[in-house]
Every structure is written in C-alpha cells, then in structure tokens.
Amino acid sequence: MISILPSNTYLKSHWLSLYQTITRCNQVTSNIDKVTFVVPANKDQYNAEVKFIRALTYFHLVRKWGDVPLITKQLNTTGEIASNTFREKKEKVYEQIVADLKEAVSSGLPNQQPLTGKGRVSKAAANALLGQVYLTMATTLDQGNRTTNLNNAKTYLKAAYDMRAFGNLKEIPYADVFDVNKKSTNAEIIFQIVNKQGDLNYSSSIAANNQAKGETINSLKPSSGVGGNVKADLVKEYEDNDLRKDFSIKYANDASVKDWYITKFRDASAAAGTSGYGGNDWPLLRYADVILMLAEVNLYLGDEASAIQYLNLVRERANMPNYQTSLNNENYSKKFPTLKLAILHERRVELAFEHHRWFDLLRFFTSAELVTYMQAKSQADYGTAKVSNFGTKDYYFPIPFDEYKLNPEKMYQNPGY
C-alpha cells in the first residue's frame, strides 16, 4: 500500500472542505439568536440540523486524524484564529459530538423526513449517528467507559430502528435502495446526500466514474478506463449466490480491462445522458447499517442470541442462509470462525463501496490487531498495493503539512509521519 504524505494535496483539500463545513455551521450557531423567526419552530429545526452536520463533520475528522482543532464558534479576528490553532484531545472532540447530537435528538425534528424533505436531518438520523458515535467511542477510546458507551449505543441505535417506516428489512429489495427512481421513497435510507439528475452542477458522477470500458450498465457516458476497480480480496469474500455481489460488481471483459468494477450506483437514464449527469444520492445512514451495528453492540455486551437475530435480518434480505445454518458450511466457518468476524464480513458485503469499511476495521481491531489482519491477506488479491507496507501509523492520516507548520508544537504530527 502507498503511504500518504503530509504534503498530499488531496489530503489537504479534504481537511479544508471539512473545516469549511465546520465554519459554516459555527456561523449559524453564533448568529441564530440574532434572527427573528416568523415561524418560531424553524429556529429549533435549523439549530438541530446544523448541530447534526457539525457533529457528523467532526466525527469524520476525529476518526481520520485523532486529535483535531475543536472550534464551536465563529472566529472573527486573526488573534481568535491563532488562539484556536491547536489539536484538542480526541476525547474532548467526542464530548462535543455527543452534545451536538443530543440536542438534535431532543429537538422537534420529525422522526422521518417526508418526501419533500429528503436530504434533511431527521430524529432517526440523529439517533442512528449518536449510536454509531457511542459504539466507536466504546471500541476506540479508553476502555474504562466501554460498557457505559455500549449501552448508550444500544439505546440510540434501537431508538433509530424503532422509528423505521417498515416491518422487516426483507420487505425492501436490495436493488431498490440504490434505484435512482426510488431514492426519495425508499424507507431504508435514513440520511443521504441528494443529487439532481441531469443537472450540470448538482448531479452525481459516481455511476459514470465507476463504469469500465466496454460496459453500459452504469451510465450512457462512454468509458475509456477500468472504472471503479474492485480488489480480488473483496470479490472472494462474497458467498456463493449472494445477490448483493451480482448487483454491486461485474466483470468487465474488455481486452484493456479484464477485471471487476463497481455497479452498485447506476443511472443509465436518458435524463442523465451521455454526459453522465446522474441522479444517484449518496446514502450516509441506512437501516441495514443500523441493524448490523445493533448486532455488533449486542455481541460486545455478551448477548450473542440478539446479535445473531439482527445479523440474520440482513442475511435474510440477501437470500442467504441464516448464521446458524451457514456455520455448517465449511468455507464460511473457516473464513469467519467467530460471530465477530461474521458480523464484520456481513458489513463488508452489505455496505460495500459506501465508505464504511475503514471505520469498521478501526472498531473491530486495535491498531496492532489491524496490522496483523491486513498483513495476513494475500498479496495476489491486492495487485500492486503492498499489504506488507501496512503499519500502525496508518491508523490515522498525517496532519496536512500546511496545517502542521502553522504551529509545529500545538499542531503536532501523527506518529510515523
């Protein structure tokens, strides 16, 4: 695997975009009391929404970099900016994330957003994210508070699950979750980034970008490359007859490709056209994720029976045998000898390409365990990316060099960079 350097420009752009979002949130929270609202309830709603977005953004920052600058008010002078240019301990960052999400949970937000409000924050989204935050705290922070954090995770995840507008997950076909024609009405999606089909500025290019040369399933836009390439390590993890494999990936047979590519996000409509202006939304929270987190948290709390029940809900929707039956399959039991590894496997194939995998690995393994896990993988299944290069320093990204040099003492670099 290739090491990311502090000078990496994509890394710096990502850091800046996250903090630009924080800045905009702080502008709202710092000035909302100065605004007279014609509809008083709107103030509560906007405050809850912006607190959710700030919490979500800091959640990404703290998981990717560890200690990060924590700013919760509008900064108006260079002196204020300088005095806030330091990395706050990750535990304090998590305290702020929890505080923001608790405000959203206790607000007047609707449990679920109506059709006209898709892409806006709901109470189900706030509960689901808060549950995920507590689960992450339980598994990655000081273990003295592990049980308390796990119980809190269970409480909020269950609250989100109880707000669902359907019965069992099997009622919602897997392909429907990603169908651009059903994205606004699909009851599984809790929170999504909304894109506008056919629009130059607000459309999604994910379908077209993932498509390989010679293929047409994703988009009408012709492709000249390999698209969203899929490593053999993931291809081999799918079980036989898993419908999620058939929907999510495909083998491109073009002579210049001859490899697997991502087909999970599709918009080959005339409205998206040959420019690839797709309408695919980006799901950030959905109920299969919540269900599998409930399986995970119940496992950690020692309730394996409940963990298996939740795991089976997801496997049932995919037309896969339940966990107990699967253990009789020698290949399955050899690959996933523990319930913990079975849940991790299920998350990988269910949520593939939705940007959960790295954060799952951080929860499931300590940094040392993760190195062992990654280095045990077959190099042949990763191509030129050297799994032997993976080390403990890869647990976090490096602080971008331009940020570090502002104050090398207070913006200290992560170990190994």
N, C-alpha and C positions, 0 to 999 in steps of 0.2 A: 504494500500500500504506500502511496505517496504522502510524505509529510507535508502538512500545511504550514507555511512560514508566516511569521507575524507581518511580513510585507505583502501578503497576498491581497490583491485588490478586491476580489470577490468577498473575502472575509471582511474587509473594511467597509464595503458597501452594505453588507448585511448588518453589521454593527450600527452603522449610521441610520439605516432605514428603521431599525428597531427603536433607536433613541429619538428619531424624528417623530415616531408614533407616541412615545412617552411624552415628548414636548407638547404635542397637540393635546394629549389627554390632560396634562397639567395646566394648559391654558384654559381649558374648560372648567376644571375643578377650582382653579384660582379665581375665576371670574363669574361663576354661575350665580353667586349670591347678588351680583350687581344687576342682574337681568330681571325685569318684571315679566312674569309669565301670564298670558291671558288665560291659559288652562293650567292651573297650579299643579296638577298631576304630572304635567310634562317635565317639570323640574326634577321630580323624583325619578322619572323614567330615564331622562338624559344622564343624570348623575349615576344611576345604576349601570347604564350602558357603558359609560366612559370608564367607570371603575373596573368593569369586567375586561374591557380592552386593555387597560393599563396592567391588570393582573396577568392576563394572557401573555402580554409582551414581556413582562418581567419573568414570567415562567420560562419562556424561551431563552431569555438572557441568562438566567441563573443555571439552567441545565446545560447550557453550551459553554459558559465561561466560569461558572462558580461565583466567586465574589465579584460584584459589579457595582458601579456607581448607582446609588439609590436616590432618585430625585422625585419629589412628590409635590412640588410647587413650581410656578412659573419663575424662571430666572431672568431678571431684567437688567443686570449690570455685569460687567466683566469680573468684578470682585465676587459677586454671587456665584458666577460660573467657576471661578478659580477655587473658591472655598468648597465647592461640591465635586471637584475633580479628584475623587479618591474611591477606591474599591471598598464597598461595605461588605461585611461578612455575609455569606450566603444565608445563614440562619435569620438575619435581620431582613433580608430581602424576602424570604418566605413569610415572615411575620406580616409584611406589608401586603403580599399577595393574598394571604388569608383574610386580612382585614378588609381589603377591597372586595373580595368575593362574598364575604359575609354581608356586606352592605347590599350587594346585588341580590343575594338570596332572600334577604328580609325586605326587599323593596316591593313596589306594586307592579313589577313586571308580570306579564301573563305567563302561565305555565308553559304554553307553547305559542309561538307566533302564528298569526293567521297567514293565509296565502299572500296577502299584500305586505306582510312584514318579514318575509323570508330574507335571511341575511342579517336580521337584527337579533339582539340578545333576548333570550327568554329565561325564565326561572329554572327550567330544566337544564339549560346550558350552564347556568351559574352553579347549580348543584353538581352537575357532572364534572365540570372543571375543578371545583373545590374538592370533590372526591379524589380526582386524579392528583391534585396537588398534595393532599394528605398522604396518599399512597406513595408518592415519590419521596415525601419527607420521611415516611416510615422506613423506606428501604435505602435511602442515600445519606441521611443525616445521622447524628448521634443516636445510637440505639437505645439510650435511656428512655426516650419518649416513644419508642416503636409501637407498643401496644395501644397507647392512647391515640396515636396518629392513625393506626389501622382501624380502630373503632370509629374514629371520625370519618375516615374514608368510606367505611361501610355505610355509615349513616347517610352521607350526602350522595353516594352513588345509588343507594336504594331509593332515596327521595327522587332522584332524577328518573330512575327506572319506573317508579310508580306513577310518574307523570306522563308516561307514553300513551299515545292515542291508538294503540293496537293491542291485541292479545299476546300471541306468541310470535317470535321472530320469523317463524316459518311462513307466516301469512304474507310476508313481503319478499318476493323473489329477489335473489341476489343481484341480478342484472338491472332490476328496477331502481336500485339505489343510485346507479350511475347513468340512468337513462335521461338524456337532456330534455326529453318531453315530459318527464315525470318529476323533475328535480324540485319543483315547488310544492308538489302534493305528496311527496314520499314521506311517510310518517317515521321512517327510521332516522333520517337526518335531523340532528338536534341543532347544529350550528354550522353554517357554511359561508364561504366567500362567494358572493354572487357575481357571475359574469353574464354579459349581454351578447347573445348570439348575433353574428353579422355586423357587429359594431367595431369600427377600426380601433377605438381607444379602450373599450371596456369588454372586449371579447376575451376568450381564453385560447391560447395557442397550444395547450397541452396535448390535445388529440393529434394535431398535425406534427408537433415536435417529436412525439413518441413513435410515429409511423416509420417503418423501414421501407427501403427502396423496393418497388415492385408490388407493394401492398396497397389495399384500398379500404380496409375495414375501419380505420380510424377517421379518415378525412378525405375530402376530394382534392386536397392540396398534394401535388406530386412530391415524393421524397427522393432524395439522392444519396441518403446516408443509411446508417444502421438503426436510426430511431432511438427509442428508449431501450437500450440494451439490458438484457436480463442475465445475471450470472448463473452458471450451472448449479451453484450451491443452492439457489432458491428453486430452480426448476426441479431438482431432485428431491426437494423437501415436500412437494405436493404428493399426496397419496393417490393411488390409482382411483380413477373415476371421480375425482374431486371436481365438481362443476366450476369451482372458482378458478381452477387452472385454465379450463377451456375458455372462460370469459376474460381472464386477466392477461394471459400471454399467448403468443402464437409464434410458430417458427417461420421465419422469412426465408424463402427458398431462392431468392435472387443470388446469382453467382458471386456478387460482390458483398453479400451479407452472410447467408447460410448460418443464421443464428436466431435466438429468441428475442422478441421485442414486446413492449407493453401494449396491451389493447384494452386496458380497463377503462380508459377515458376516451369516448368516441363521439364524434359529431361529423358524420359524412352527409349532412343535410345540404340541400341547395342553398339554404339561408346562410350556412357557414361558408359555402362556396369553395372555389379553388384557392382562395387566399388563406383558408384555414381559420376564419374568424369564428371559432367555436363558442358554444353556449355552456360548456361544462363548468359547473360550480366546483369549488374545492371544499369537500367535507372535512371540517376540523373535529367535529364530535358527532358520533352516531351511536345507535343503541347496541350494535354488536360489540363495539369498543367498551361501552359501559358494562355489558353483560360479562365480558371476559375480564374486566377489572374486578368485578364482583367475584368471579371465580378465583382470581389471584388473591384478593384480600381475605376471602374465607379460607383459602388454603393456609395463608400465613397465620390466621387466627386458630388454626387447628380443626376447622370444620370441613373436612375433606368431602363429606357427603354433599353439602351445599355447593362446594366448589365444583364438583362433578356435575351436579344438576345444571348449573349455569353453563359449564363447558358444553354439555350435551345440547343445550338450546341452540348454540351456534352450529354445532356439527349436524344437527337435525336439519337446519335450513339448507345446508350444503349437501344434503342427501348422503351424509357419511355415517357409518356405524357409530353407535354411542361409545363412550370411552371404555366401558367395561368390556364390550364386545371387541373393541379394537386391540385391547391388551392380548387377546388370543392370536392376533396377527403377529407373527414372529418379526417381521420387518418393522412394524410400528413399535412394538415393545422394545426392540433393540435400539431404535433411533431415539425413543422417548421413554426411557426406563422409569421416570418419576412423573408424578402428576404435575410438578412444577415445569418440567421440560415439555410436557404435553400441552400445557396452557401457553407456554412461550411459542411452541410450534403453531398452535391454533391462531394466535395473534399474528404470526408471520404470514400465514396463507390467507387469512381473512382480511387483514388490513394492508396487504402488500401494496407498496407504492403510495401510501397515504402519509408517509413521513412519521411513522410511529416506531419503527424497528430500533433505531439507535437508542431512543429513550427507554424502550422496553429492556434492552440489554443493560442499561445503566441501573434499572430497578432490580433486575433478576440476578445480577452478579456484582461482586465487589470488583475494584479495579484489577486486582491480582487474578481473580477468577476469570474476568473477562479476557485478560491476556491469554490465559491457558485455553479458554474456549475458542478464541479466534485462531491461535497458532496451531490448534489441533485440526483445523479444517484442511481439506485437500487443496494444495496449491493449484492443481489442474482445474479446479472448479472456479478459480478466480482470475484465470488468464495472467496478464502481466502485473496485476496488483499483488505485491508480495505480502502474503499474510504473516510471514516471519518478521516483517518490519513493525508489526503492531506491538505497541508497548503501553506502559502505564500512563505515559504523558498524553496519550491520545484520548484519555478520559475527557479532557477539556480542549477547546480551541485555544490557540495563543491569543493574548490581547493584541489587537492591531498595533503595529509599531508606532503609528502617528498618535495613538492614544497613550501608549506607554511613555513616549518621550515627553509628553506634557508634564509629567511628574513621575520619574522612574521609581521614587520611593513609595508614593501613595497609589500609583497605577502599576504596581509590581507585576512582573510577567509570571505566567503559569509555569510550573516546573517542567524542565526538559526543553524549553524553547530559548 
